[in-house]
Amino acid sequence: MSSNISDALQNPSKVLSDLYQQHSSLPLHTFPATVTAHFTHIFQSQHALEQIPALDLHHPPESFPPRSLVAFNCMVQDTSLSQDLYLGVKPDGSCGGWGIEDNPALPVADDKFDHANLREASVLWAVSIPGLSDWCHDAKAGAPAQPPVLHQPHKYPLLDVAHVGVQLKIYDENIARPLRTTDLLSFVGILTSEAISSNVIELSHPITVPTLHVLFATPIMRTIIPRSFPEPSILSDIDSLRTDLVDWVAEEGLAGDRLTAEWVLLSAISRTRSRQPPIMPLSLTVTKFPSCPNDPNAVPALYHVLSQIFPLVVTLPLALDTLNQGAFYPVSKDEDLHSGFLQQPKGSLVLITEGAVTEGKVLEQGAKNFLSIQEMMKSQTIDYVYPFSNFSFETDLNFLVTTEGKKSTFFKTDVNIPLRPTRSSGLVEELYKPIQSIRLPPQEKISRFRQLVGGSKIGNSVLAESLSQHVEDDFVRERATVKEETKQFSADDLIIRMVVARLVAHSLHRAEVTIDIWERAKELEKQRETRS
Amino acid sequence: MSSPPALDFPSSQMDDVPMADGTEESFPNAPPPGNPLFLAATPSVNGTPSQRRFNPAESSPLRGATARRALGMSTPKPKTPLFIGGSSSPMAFPSSTPSRTPQRRAQIPSDRPQDSDPLDFPSTPVATPKNRRGDIHSSLVITPTASLRRTARSRTTNLNSDASNLDIPGSSGPNLSAPAAQSDEPDEIRAIWGTTVNLAETMKLFKDFFKGFKPKYRVSHDRSLGLQTRAFTSPEEGEVILYEGYLRRMRQTGETNLNLDVNNLLAFPPSKKLHSQLVKYPQEVIPAMDQVLKDMMLEIADMDQLAGMEGMQGDEAEEEIADIMGRIYKVRPFGLPSVNMRNLNPTDTDKLVCIKGLVIRATPVIPDMKVAFFRCLACSHTVQVEIDRGKIEEPHQCPRDVCASVGTMNLVHNRCEFADRQVIRLQETPDAVPDGQTPHTVSLSVYDELVDVSKPGDRIVVTGIYRSVPVRSNPRQRTLKSLFKTYLDVVHVKLGAGNALGFDKSTRPAGGDRVPGVGGLGDGGDEDEEREGRQSRKAELEQKLKEVSQRPDVYSYLARSLAPSIWEMEDVKKGILLQLFGGTNKSVAKGGGGGGPRYRGDINVLLVGDPGVSKSQILQYVHKIAPRGVYASGKGSSAVGLTAYVTRDPESKQLVLESGALVLSDGGVCCIDEFDKMSDATRSVLHEVMEQQTVSIAKAGIITTLNARTSILAAANPVGSKYDVNLPITRNIDLPPTLISRFDLLYLVLDQVDDALDRRLAQHLVGLYLEDAPTAEAQDIMPMQELSAYIDYARSKIHPVISEEAGNELVNAYVEMRNMGDDPRASEKRITATTRQLESLIRLSEAHARMRFSDFVEIEDVKEASRLMREAIRTSAMDPRTGKIDMGLLNTGTGSGQRKLREDMRKEILALLEGKSRGVKWAEALKLLGEQSSVKVDPVEFGEVIKGLENEGILKVTGEREKKTIRKIEA
């Protein structure tokens, strides 16, 4: 077995050719599935998988010799590229496809090939996972040696961020068919450099891009690192662990505001539970969050804190300029799908800061942009804009907005909470401190934090028997009592409270929503309401 | 053997015909070359079937035969009027060959086709049209046949022509019963290479089809498939020879393209197998069809000439026939079931396929070289080379034996022949894309007449030949790798029509940009659309919608399908549902000369209610399903072309977003959230929109009025965010009464505290949101798309008319509504309903009838409409002081109770001011009044009364704020 692994690692093309010869009697169309099965089998153990060199910023495509076997953890960005046609059998009877070069001695004459041997390969564009926190991949030290060569940078959601973009060619239809944009996968294949498969009618000078001829693929879950719910190793002291986590987030990211920290965490672990009826992630606005007067685009420390515990975090400093320029949603221009900021993998946490927003005009592009964000908050769908038609895609992002005012200028979120820092001096410096100034808990502690939130994010819980009656009573009572106040307790409030209760249960790794959790959620709400 | 003459050209004969015969024959009759200097040396392409050269199969007898057949293009020449008018005796020439196929169908078995020696071919006219279809790349070129007979026939004996005339129609009769009669004819020599398809037989079948197909075949075919068919108005209609009519029309209009519905091939029993041949070998079969078409054109022209048809007499006819000879005719097949473009795969290569999509890009017209013209630099010998499979082979040496210099052949651009070509990118339409996938695109190559037929944005259905061809790999690349590309050579384009997303016909010049061709398309309009194979899906949907409309509970079924996630509010949903269907627009045609006043059919609905009662959700939902829905709110708008401003609120010092212009859509539903927060300027536009259905725009010195037939669905919050049940609605909503009265239905959606109701609501929500696997309640609701389709269908197809009983019922309902305010004890009469309400009643009744797919408004429609109205009036026009309904509240802003109150106050104020010449301070007057009155004096009411008195000229108010003083004006 181990020789198999080393053969495959050293000369995957030869393994492929040999495999073809062994199976040449079988029908041609079954061969891609055979390849997938064969290579999946060779690398079935975690240990074997880890031996495949990773393609990432530290190991850019240029650093590999041609036709190396590499693994690429990535996000599928574009599935609308034209399919590739290849000759499944070369004229000399050898294996075709997977970028195997033609024998120069036997060029394929223009019409001397058998159409029956033509096969199709799916072509996709994939990019490094945007917003992936450092701790999720082998933190092998530092920045890449040299700035990477950016291939097709318009196909990456984040502007001017170093990343790897690769053209994928997938020969096995069973791998390609279920793929959707923003899916996260680890593709293993043979890396070459090829002309870009372009939808453009006639490309006089094709660009060469790194191309991965996929042998097999494994999906990456949205927590990136496998998590479990409930996580047995932290269950024993979950309450104190949760308190520590809230304290740490409050201390480092929110100037000591524990209540806000708790709400931030609850919002961040929520996810889309159902689309009909709509149970969407809880979007949250932290109001009265001071902006940084010196540098309006400063990234709040909260971002650094959250990216220490959550795997996928991105920040969007909103300003009229950024809003009015460029689309936040993917747009197909000249039949090339340009990415937009909102093309993020499911499970990402988006931190939007409104600190840099000034008075001014929001142009059409800007209006479309903030409307697309609002639409995502509300229904977790995003429209990709194609010529003459829009295509709606499901997403699942958590939104966290910080704003100076009493409510967000642009967005309507499920919950608003004003920030109440416990200290007043040096507040701005505290909230915008650089990543180096953040005090990290011990390694062991922080990995337990990650286990806690990761597990919560995939949590499922059931309803305690007695609870539904309790909730109903509560609702009737509440409506009867708060009559005098301007705002009545409405059905929407009840819905949010139920969502919050479930999140509280998940954050405690409890598989049942009980009355005490319900009361705890109510208490959280009450505290929040007294602030506003 | 019923073999018609067309088939009757055994290969042996053709082979026997010496090459020289053909040319010689044309020799004396050919016109003197107009430009002998150039032309003389130029061999006609027609005589040079250069493409054979590349064919590996040339050596095979099968191939050789087709190759030889391919040469015959020059032969039509003899049939030009020149020839006919010439001296050569037609008699002589049928007799010269025993066969009915004269040798003029010359075959030139040249194996070096391109090296025509000028000496041998001095006068072959280049002008002879040659069918070089860019979409086909055919390996076959077929000689016209029938035309030759025609000449002979027409010139010689009537007997002869009669015979053949009899012959031909006769053949179609027996064929009906014995379709495959000719299949065993041992004529394989003209089979399509690599197949068993006999081309001669194919041509004969196609000819039979042309001569025998009648609409009745299609009808019975469609019936057998269970499709809806159109009834013939008369039995004769089913019996006409359809294609003869088309061909005649082609001759009369000079059209050269014939659109051929392949379903007709299937429907005509003898030609059934043509269908599969056409799909499998379009490359060979379509040129054969083209040829048959031309033959038929000539034959019919001939027939008409004999019959002395109008416009086909004497010289006219000769001219006409000459024209036909000079034209290239093309058959454009269509009507295959369309496949999803992502299901096209290499096995479809070179087959005829049909796909649907959206044109997203089209290149400018590309001149596509069809025939290259080369001249030898050494000896000036010229050679023409034809395109073959998209390529032109440059001769590497001069073909003249005497010269034979290598590398001297030079391309002369302006002598080459070009055709129009255009590359189009076709993208999948959203309905064809699998869920969650991105759309795919394919390239299309369109040629000649089809260039510029479709524009970006059009939905089209194309029929074409799927190609996969190798492309040259990038020479700069180190590694060699074969690359392929796929595209479609389009033979037929059909512009999408009918559905809402088809192109807007009004944007195209009238008749300027039609899909070329006669037959099928463009002739029957919608009917063709229905017939065209695609009907299955459309008909299915229609069928389904009709079934739904037959449900006894269709009304409540549709109402609960509207925003199913919203709890209860049934009447509101019903009202909105009827709004979506809308009444019929009417204009008074009589008296006004057609330009009489228009009555709107659009129903406007206003929801007023407490925050948090899902008003916005309803609006959002309606916006999604309504045709051309627009959603706007104080927060922003979904409309395109909108700008907004971020400004600092002067009071709270916060950054807030202010929305820009309101965009209305003609013929849609405009959903306006936070209606009360809309600026007065924007709202004032709505006055005009809601009653006149127009918008007036003044820009750059031009004032113009645009149509805005929009129904408005608006939602407003009460003043002070909570509805005060003790105040009349006009005091609760901060909207001018003139605007409120323009809404047909006004619903108060109040958040009322009610134990039992609350408990049920909580139960519902807990079940929905707290259960672990929330499942949408398994209730019977219609999916959103279907509901949308249902509404769309009803709006476009159903136009109910008010029946007499319904009319009477409307009158009764109106009278009843007006009487509602009648209270025998009250001294004054309240206004409960006005003619505006009557109009609303009519619209709602119509909408209800439309909802049931009924062509008539019946009593039940009126009853439901008046019930809805009453419900809405009851909640909105109730005067809280009296508990009585009073439309005056909505129409003038004051109810009768209020009016009485004001009258009393007015008296009191006047009494108060009596004798106080220096006037009374505002606040003091208010206080004094309050002391006198048993009920609390409302400062707003007080202000109104003062204003009224001031207007009457009785009072005068001076000073500002606290110093405001009321003084009576002494007469």
Interface residues (C-beta under 8 A of the other chain):
Chain A: D78 T79 S80 S82 Q83 L85 Y86 L87 G99 E101 D102 P104 P107 V108 D110 D111 F113 H115 A116 L118 R119 E120 R180 T181 E194 A195 N199 I201 E202 P206 T208 R273 S274 Q276 P277 P278 I279 L320 D334 E335 L337 E354 V357 T358 E359 G360 K361 V362 L363 E364 G366 A367 F370 L371 Q374 Y384 Y386 P387 F388 S389 N390 F391 F393 E394 E404 G405 K406 K407 T409 F410 K412 N460 S461 V462 L463 L467 S468 V471 E472 F475 V476 R479 A480 K483 T486 K487 Q488 S490 A491 D492 D493 L494 I495 M498 V499 A501 R502 V513
Chain B: F54 N345 P346 T347 T349 D350 L358 I360 R361 T363 R389 K391 V423 R425 Q427 T429 P430 V433 G436 Q437 T438 P439 H440 T441 V442 S443 P456 G457 S468 V469 P470 S473 N474 Q477 T479 L480 K481 S482 L483 F484 K485 T486 S565 W567 D610 P611 G612 V613 S614 K635 G636 S637 S638 V640 G641 L642 T643 A644 Y645 V646 T647 R648 S652 Q654 L655 V656 L657 G720 S721 K722 D751 V753 D755 D758 R759 L761 A762 Q763 L765 V766 G767 L768 Y769 L770 E771 D772 P774 A776
